Amino acid sequence: MSLETNIQTVKDFFAAIGRGDREAVLALVAEDIEWIIPGEDWPLAGTRHGHAGLADLLETASKSMETSTEPREFVAQGDRVLVVGFARGKIKATNKTFEDDWIFAITVRDGRLTNIREYVDTQALARAAQVDASGPA
């Protein structure tokens, strides 16, 4: 696949995520997708595998946070696409907001995403997910 095709596939993936189109998201990822989100103390951290893992991640995300994600730059080399972006949102359980500059390192093979590794501000997300001793804000 060409670099332009790989970038377009990743753009289509983010567009599907943005409009909440889970069927389109699943159509753009490989059956054995691996999605890695580093960190602790927040619900999305961990490694998810396959369509079931991705569905679980999307469900957990929709239940635990409201977020708007803005991919700003796409850089491709070989089968890798790096996406530089920004997100802002709110953790529902705490009602705390966060802002997050991020990079996704995505591998695309045969027109499907096979691996996603997020490089996010885990500290900002964990802070927003943390319940204060006095209860949710």
Buried (B, 14 or more C-beta within 10 A) or exposed (E): BEBEEBBBBBBBBBBBBEEEEBEBBBEBBBEEBBBBBEBEEBBBBBEBBBBEBBBBBBEBBEEBBEBEBEBEEBEBEEBBBBBBBEBEBBBBBBEBEBEBEBBBBBBBEEEBBBBBBBBBBBEBBBBBBBEEEEEEE
